[in-house]
């Protein structure tokens, strides 16, 4: 995909930030988040009439810029600049806003055959660089009159849900519903005060400069339900045990276990003799007492590690594999349930936060020495991906992009909300084996 930037502006807040808000304090959870960008791209089919498209796009761009200026008065830290590991100076320096032409590719071509590495051209910043600015926007214009809005928000200041909430609010203002926007709250540093963090570099992966390949895999609803059914809830030997009856596995639990098993097979990982971990970033807003609303801005997630139980074999495609996956899914569910209100309440204290920080340090040291393996599975399912409407309807598609972190999986809902799109990032050798895996291929949608 060839993209030509034709203009760049700095969009500043429509009203100055009050003096008492000029220093935005980062929280402990902000401090231990990677200095990378969360990338989202929103695709819209606007107008197939070439004679009207130029005027239409000019109106759309003007609307987006004016509404962005208003949105930045609410999300004022996004127009600031990072100063150190503790603060953002909110002096209304503004947000870069690019306009670009997409050459020789139509919107329909991208929607039919999306290639993650090409999608990165639609973003304002490279995702494999340190996030120097809190936010950047790029409006991409297709020859057919369609557009794609690329959004990069620094993980250093907020998580994916905050990024989606910002975009939803911004585009609600654009469609003239500013009175319906619920302003964000900024209480993260109060709930999780900053700490002196030493010995942990959450952006370590950005320094290693590995060659990473990201592929998009689509799992439709019917096959996800078949996967859940495949991992039976109890073995025949447990049939008379009332305590063995548990709630049905969720889509995420089943798919996480399945993808882990295919990752193990592709990497020939010795799960019996090597330190192996599945990381799940967990949204803790609903687990805080009292629960926080979705408009709570910042990083409100914790990495919860599920250390795999010993197994003396490489996962294969036999019935033994099914039992392994069922056991893994059950363990994932049990571990995720440990991130409850008590866990989060303890994390707000000095002792628990120090313990959590130490566990992250030890895990990163093991992985850095090559003594272990990890797969990170992040789910954005049920998040407000498709509520980004600036007046022309919901987006035709919302995508992520090619990522810079190895062994990472990002799960997003499809537009209908009944299937899951998985962006999987591996080194090229592992990816070649992973995407040829027969078990994986049997589960994929025909869209792949």
C-alpha positions as CSV (number, residue, x, y, z in Angstrom):
1,X,0.0,0.0,0.0
2,X,1.4,3.4,-0.9
3,X,0.3,6.3,1.2
4,X,1.3,9.9,0.5
5,X,1.0,12.5,3.4
6,X,-0.3,15.7,1.9
7,X,-0.7,17.9,5.0
8,X,0.1,18.1,8.7
9,X,-1.4,20.3,11.4
10,X,-1.2,20.5,15.1
11,X,-4.7,20.5,16.6
12,X,-4.9,22.3,20.0
13,X,-7.7,22.2,22.6
14,X,-10.5,24.7,21.8
15,X,-10.2,26.0,25.4
16,X,-7.0,26.4,27.4
17,X,-6.3,23.9,30.2
18,X,-6.8,25.4,33.6
19,X,-3.6,26.1,35.5
20,X,-4.4,23.6,38.3
21,X,-4.5,20.8,35.7
22,X,-1.3,21.7,34.0
23,X,0.6,18.7,35.5
24,X,-1.0,15.4,35.0
25,X,0.4,12.7,37.2
26,X,1.0,9.2,35.9
27,X,-0.1,6.3,38.0
28,X,1.9,3.2,39.1
29,X,0.1,1.2,36.4
30,X,1.0,3.9,33.8
31,X,4.6,3.7,34.8
32,X,4.9,-0.1,34.2
33,X,3.0,0.0,30.8
34,X,5.1,-0.2,27.6
35,X,6.0,3.1,25.8
36,X,4.3,1.9,22.7
37,X,1.2,3.0,20.8
38,X,-2.2,1.3,20.8
39,X,-3.1,1.4,17.1
40,X,-6.7,1.5,15.8
41,X,-7.9,2.2,12.3
42,X,-11.5,3.0,11.5
43,X,-12.7,2.4,7.9
44,X,-15.7,4.2,6.4
45,X,-17.3,4.0,3.0
46,X,-18.6,7.5,2.4
47,X,-19.2,8.2,-1.3
48,X,-18.7,6.4,-4.5
49,X,-19.4,9.5,-6.6
50,X,-15.9,10.8,-7.6
51,X,-17.3,14.2,-8.7
52,X,-18.5,14.9,-5.1
53,X,-15.9,13.0,-3.1
54,X,-13.3,15.9,-2.9
55,X,-15.8,18.3,-1.4
56,X,-17.2,15.6,0.9
57,X,-13.8,14.7,2.2
58,X,-12.9,18.4,2.8
59,X,-16.1,18.7,4.9
60,X,-15.4,15.5,6.8
61,X,-11.8,16.6,7.6
62,X,-12.9,20.0,8.8
63,X,-15.5,18.4,11.0
64,X,-13.0,16.0,12.4
65,X,-10.5,18.7,13.2
66,X,-13.0,21.0,14.9
67,X,-14.4,18.2,17.0
68,X,-10.9,16.9,17.9
69,X,-10.1,20.4,19.2
70,X,-13.2,20.2,21.4
71,X,-12.5,16.7,22.5
72,X,-9.0,17.7,23.7
73,X,-10.5,20.1,26.2
74,X,-12.0,17.0,27.9
75,X,-9.0,14.7,27.3
76,X,-6.5,17.5,28.1
77,X,-3.5,15.2,28.9
78,X,-3.5,14.0,25.2
79,X,-2.5,17.5,24.1
80,X,0.4,17.6,26.5
81,X,4.0,16.3,26.5
82,X,5.7,13.6,28.6
83,X,8.4,15.1,30.8
84,X,9.6,12.1,32.8
85,X,8.2,8.9,34.3
86,X,5.9,10.8,36.6
87,X,4.2,13.6,34.8
88,X,2.7,14.9,31.6
89,X,3.0,18.7,31.1
90,X,-0.5,19.8,29.9
91,X,0.5,23.1,28.1
92,X,-1.9,22.6,25.2
93,X,0.9,21.8,22.8
94,X,-1.5,19.9,20.6
95,X,-1.9,16.7,18.6
96,X,-0.4,16.0,15.2
97,X,-3.1,15.5,12.6
98,X,-2.1,14.2,9.2
99,X,-4.0,13.9,5.9
100,X,-2.9,11.3,3.4
101,X,-3.9,9.9,0.1
102,X,-4.0,6.1,-0.4
103,X,-2.6,5.4,-3.9
104,X,-3.5,2.5,-6.1
105,X,-5.7,0.8,-3.5
106,X,-9.4,1.0,-3.0
107,X,-11.2,0.7,0.3
108,X,-13.0,-2.4,-0.9
109,X,-9.6,-4.0,-1.6
110,X,-8.4,-3.5,1.9
111,X,-11.6,-4.7,3.4
112,X,-11.5,-7.9,1.3
113,X,-7.9,-8.7,1.9
114,X,-6.4,-6.9,4.9
115,X,-2.7,-7.3,5.4
116,X,-1.6,-6.1,8.9
117,X,1.8,-4.8,7.8
118,X,0.2,-2.6,5.1
119,X,-2.3,-1.2,7.6
120,X,0.5,0.4,9.4
121,X,0.9,2.9,6.6
122,X,-2.5,4.3,7.6
123,X,-1.2,5.2,11.1
124,X,0.3,8.6,12.1
125,X,3.3,7.1,13.9
126,X,5.5,3.9,13.5
127,X,4.4,1.4,16.1
128,X,7.9,0.0,16.5
129,X,9.2,3.2,18.0
130,X,8.9,4.7,21.5
131,X,5.7,6.6,21.9
132,X,7.1,10.1,22.1
133,X,3.7,11.9,22.0
134,X,0.5,11.0,23.8
135,X,-1.7,10.9,20.6
136,X,-1.6,11.2,16.8
137,X,-4.3,11.1,14.2
138,X,-4.1,10.4,10.4
139,X,-7.0,10.8,8.0
140,X,-6.4,8.5,5.0
141,X,-8.4,9.2,1.8
142,X,-9.1,6.5,-0.8
143,X,-9.8,7.3,-4.4
144,X,-13.3,5.8,-4.1
145,X,-14.3,8.5,-1.5
146,X,-13.9,6.2,1.5
147,X,-11.6,7.1,4.4
148,X,-9.7,5.4,7.2
149,X,-9.0,7.2,10.4
150,X,-5.7,6.0,12.0
151,X,-5.4,6.6,15.8
152,X,-2.2,6.0,17.8
153,X,-2.6,6.6,21.6
154,X,0.4,6.0,23.9
155,X,0.1,3.0,26.2
156,X,2.2,5.1,28.6
157,X,-0.8,7.2,29.4
158,X,-3.8,5.0,28.8
159,X,-5.0,1.5,27.9
160,X,-6.9,0.3,24.9
161,X,-10.3,0.9,26.5
162,X,-9.4,4.6,27.2
163,X,-8.3,4.9,23.6
164,X,-11.6,3.6,22.3
165,X,-13.5,5.8,24.8
166,X,-11.6,8.8,23.5
167,X,-12.4,8.0,19.9
168,X,-16.1,7.4,20.7
169,X,-16.4,10.8,22.5
170,X,-14.5,12.6,19.8
171,X,-16.7,11.3,17.0
172,X,-19.9,11.9,19.0
173,X,-18.8,15.6,19.2
174,X,-18.3,15.5,15.4
175,X,-21.8,14.3,14.8
176,X,-23.2,17.1,16.9
177,X,-23.9,15.2,20.1
178,X,-21.5,16.9,22.4
179,X,-24.2,17.1,25.1
180,X,-24.3,13.3,25.3
181,X,-20.6,12.9,25.9
182,X,-19.7,11.7,29.4
183,X,-16.4,13.5,30.4
184,X,-13.6,11.3,31.4
185,X,-12.4,11.0,35.0
186,X,-8.8,11.2,35.9
187,X,-8.3,9.4,39.2
188,X,-5.8,6.7,38.3
189,X,-2.8,8.3,40.2
190,X,-5.0,8.7,43.3
191,X,-6.0,5.0,43.2
192,X,-2.6,3.8,42.2
193,X,0.0,6.3,43.3
194,X,3.3,6.4,41.3
195,X,6.3,4.6,42.6
196,X,10.0,4.7,42.1
197,X,10.4,1.9,39.5
198,X,13.9,0.5,39.0
199,X,15.0,-2.8,37.4
200,X,12.0,-3.1,35.1
201,X,11.8,-1.8,31.5
202,X,8.3,-2.4,30.2
203,X,9.5,-1.3,26.7
204,X,12.3,-3.9,26.6
205,X,10.8,-5.5,23.5
206,X,11.1,-2.3,21.5
207,X,14.8,-2.3,22.0
208,X,15.4,-5.9,20.8
209,X,14.5,-5.2,17.2
210,X,13.3,-8.7,16.4
211,X,11.8,-9.4,13.0
212,X,8.1,-9.8,13.8
213,X,5.3,-11.0,11.5
214,X,1.7,-10.2,12.3
215,X,-1.1,-12.2,10.6
216,X,-4.8,-11.8,10.9
217,X,-6.9,-14.9,11.7
218,X,-10.7,-14.9,11.7
219,X,-12.8,-17.2,13.8
220,X,-16.5,-17.2,13.1
221,X,-19.2,-17.8,15.7
222,X,-20.1,-21.3,14.6
223,X,-16.6,-22.7,14.8
224,X,-16.0,-20.9,18.2
225,X,-19.1,-22.7,19.6
226,X,-17.8,-26.0,18.2
227,X,-14.5,-25.4,20.0
228,X,-16.2,-24.7,23.3
229,X,-18.2,-27.9,22.8
230,X,-15.0,-29.8,22.0
231,X,-13.5,-29.0,25.4
232,X,-16.0,-31.1,27.4
233,X,-16.6,-29.9,31.0
234,X,-15.9,-33.2,32.6
235,X,-14.4,-36.5,31.8
236,X,-16.4,-39.7,32.0
237,X,-14.7,-40.6,35.3
238,X,-16.1,-37.5,36.8
239,X,-19.7,-38.0,35.8
240,X,-20.9,-38.9,39.2
241,X,-19.0,-36.1,41.0
242,X,-21.3,-33.2,41.6
243,X,-18.4,-30.9,42.4
244,X,-17.0,-31.4,38.8
245,X,-19.9,-29.5,37.3
246,X,-18.8,-25.9,36.5
247,X,-20.1,-23.2,34.2
248,X,-19.4,-23.5,30.5
249,X,-16.1,-22.2,29.2
250,X,-16.2,-18.8,27.7
251,X,-15.2,-18.1,24.1
252,X,-12.1,-16.3,25.3
253,X,-11.1,-19.2,27.7
254,X,-11.5,-21.8,25.0
255,X,-9.8,-19.8,22.3
256,X,-6.9,-18.8,24.6
257,X,-6.2,-22.5,25.4
258,X,-6.5,-23.5,21.8
259,X,-4.1,-20.8,20.5
260,X,-1.7,-21.6,23.3
261,X,-1.7,-25.3,22.2
262,X,-1.0,-24.3,18.6
263,X,1.7,-22.0,19.7
264,X,3.3,-24.8,21.7
265,X,3.1,-27.1,18.6
266,X,4.6,-24.4,16.3
267,X,7.5,-23.6,18.5
268,X,8.2,-27.2,19.6
269,X,8.0,-25.8,23.2
270,X,8.9,-28.2,26.0
271,X,6.2,-27.3,28.4
272,X,7.3,-29.9,30.9
273,X,10.9,-28.6,31.3
274,X,10.7,-24.9,30.5
275,X,9.2,-22.0,32.4
276,X,6.1,-21.2,30.3
277,X,3.6,-18.5,30.9
278,X,0.4,-17.2,29.4
279,X,-0.1,-13.5,30.1
280,X,-3.6,-12.0,30.1
281,X,-4.0,-8.2,30.5
282,X,-7.1,-7.9,32.7
283,X,-9.3,-4.8,32.8
284,X,-9.7,-4.0,36.5
285,X,-12.3,-1.2,36.3
286,X,-15.2,-3.6,37.2
287,X,-13.0,-5.2,39.8
288,X,-12.4,-2.1,41.8
289,X,-14.7,-1.4,44.8
290,X,-16.8,0.5,43.9
291,X,-16.5,-0.4,40.2
292,X,-15.1,2.3,37.9
293,X,-17.0,3.4,34.8
294,X,-15.6,2.8,31.3
295,X,-14.8,6.5,31.0
296,X,-12.1,6.2,33.7
297,X,-9.1,7.4,31.8
298,X,-5.7,5.8,32.2
299,X,-4.1,2.3,32.5
300,X,-6.5,0.1,34.4
301,X,-5.2,-3.3,33.7
302,X,-2.9,-5.8,35.3
303,X,-0.9,-8.6,33.7
304,X,-2.0,-11.9,35.2
305,X,0.2,-14.8,34.6
306,X,-1.0,-18.4,34.1
307,X,2.0,-20.7,34.5
308,X,1.4,-23.9,32.6
309,X,1.3,-27.2,34.4
310,X,4.0,-29.7,33.5
311,X,3.4,-31.9,30.5
312,X,5.9,-34.3,29.1
313,X,4.8,-34.2,25.5
314,X,4.6,-31.7,22.7
315,X,0.9,-30.9,22.0
316,X,-0.4,-32.8,19.0
317,X,-3.7,-33.4,17.3
318,X,-4.9,-36.5,19.2
319,X,-7.6,-36.9,21.9
320,X,-4.8,-36.2,24.4
321,X,-4.5,-32.7,22.9
322,X,-8.2,-32.1,23.6
323,X,-7.8,-33.0,27.2
324,X,-4.7,-30.8,27.5
325,X,-6.6,-27.9,26.0
326,X,-9.6,-28.5,28.3
327,X,-7.3,-28.5,31.3
328,X,-5.5,-25.4,30.1
329,X,-8.8,-23.6,29.5
330,X,-10.0,-24.5,33.0
331,X,-6.7,-23.3,34.5
332,X,-7.0,-20.0,32.6
333,X,-10.5,-19.5,34.0
334,X,-9.4,-20.3,37.5
335,X,-6.4,-17.9,37.3
336,X,-8.5,-15.1,35.8
337,X,-11.0,-15.4,38.6
338,X,-8.2,-14.6,41.1
339,X,-8.2,-11.0,39.8
340,X,-11.1,-10.0,42.0
341,X,-11.9,-7.0,44.2
342,X,-9.7,-8.2,47.0
343,X,-6.7,-8.6,44.6
344,X,-7.2,-5.1,43.3
345,X,-7.8,-3.6,46.7
346,X,-4.5,-5.2,47.9
347,X,-2.7,-3.9,44.8
348,X,-3.5,-0.3,45.9
349,X,-1.3,-0.9,48.9
350,X,2.5,-0.6,49.1
351,X,3.2,-4.2,49.9
352,X,1.1,-5.8,47.2
353,X,2.2,-3.3,44.5
354,X,5.9,-4.0,45.4
355,X,5.1,-7.8,45.2
356,X,3.4,-7.3,41.8
357,X,6.4,-5.3,40.6
358,X,8.9,-7.9,41.8
359,X,7.0,-10.6,40.0
360,X,7.1,-8.6,36.7
361,X,10.8,-8.1,37.1
362,X,11.5,-11.8,37.8
363,X,9.4,-12.9,34.8
364,X,11.1,-10.4,32.4
365,X,14.5,-11.5,33.6
366,X,13.7,-15.1,33.0
367,X,12.5,-14.3,29.5
368,X,15.4,-12.0,28.7
369,X,17.8,-14.8,29.6
370,X,16.0,-17.2,27.2
371,X,15.1,-19.5,30.1
372,X,11.4,-19.4,29.4
373,X,8.6,-18.7,26.9
374,X,5.5,-16.6,27.1
375,X,2.5,-15.8,25.1
376,X,0.4,-12.7,25.8
377,X,-3.3,-12.9,24.9
378,X,-5.2,-9.6,25.1
379,X,-9.0,-9.5,24.5
380,X,-10.8,-6.3,23.4
381,X,-14.0,-8.3,22.8
382,X,-17.1,-6.5,24.1
383,X,-15.3,-3.2,24.0
384,X,-16.9,-0.3,22.1
385,X,-15.0,-0.8,18.9
386,X,-17.9,0.0,16.5
387,X,-19.4,2.9,18.4
388,X,-17.2,5.4,16.5
389,X,-19.7,7.3,14.4
390,X,-19.0,10.9,13.3
391,X,-22.3,11.2,11.4
392,X,-22.0,8.8,8.5
393,X,-22.8,5.6,10.4
394,X,-20.7,3.0,12.1
395,X,-17.4,2.0,10.6
396,X,-17.3,-0.7,7.9
397,X,-14.4,-2.2,9.8
398,X,-12.2,-1.4,12.8
399,X,-8.7,-2.9,12.7
400,X,-5.5,-3.1,14.7
401,X,-2.2,-3.3,12.8
402,X,1.2,-5.1,12.6
403,X,2.6,-5.1,16.1
404,X,6.2,-4.8,17.3
405,X,6.0,-7.3,20.2
406,X,6.8,-11.0,19.8
407,X,4.4,-13.7,20.9
408,X,1.5,-11.4,21.3
409,X,-2.2,-12.1,20.4
410,X,-4.8,-9.3,20.2
411,X,-8.5,-10.5,20.0
412,X,-11.1,-8.1,18.6
413,X,-14.8,-8.6,17.8
414,X,-15.8,-8.6,14.2
415,X,-18.4,-6.0,13.1
416,X,-21.4,-8.3,13.8
417,X,-20.0,-9.2,17.3
418,X,-20.4,-12.9,16.7
419,X,-16.9,-13.7,15.6
420,X,-13.4,-12.9,16.7
421,X,-10.5,-11.5,14.7
422,X,-7.0,-12.5,16.1
423,X,-3.9,-10.4,15.3
424,X,-1.1,-12.8,16.1
425,X,2.6,-11.7,16.1
426,X,5.4,-14.2,16.0
427,X,8.9,-14.5,14.5
428,X,8.7,-15.5,10.8
429,X,9.9,-19.1,11.4
430,X,7.3,-19.8,14.1
431,X,4.6,-18.1,12.1
432,X,5.3,-20.3,9.0
433,X,4.7,-23.4,11.2
434,X,1.8,-21.8,13.1
435,X,-0.3,-20.8,10.0
436,X,0.2,-24.2,8.4
437,X,-1.0,-26.1,11.5
438,X,-3.9,-28.4,10.5
439,X,-5.8,-27.9,13.8
440,X,-5.6,-24.1,13.4
441,X,-6.7,-24.3,9.7
442,X,-9.7,-26.5,10.7
443,X,-11.0,-23.7,13.0
444,X,-10.5,-20.7,10.7
445,X,-13.2,-18.9,8.9
446,X,-13.3,-19.1,5.1
447,X,-12.4,-15.3,5.1
448,X,-8.8,-16.3,5.8
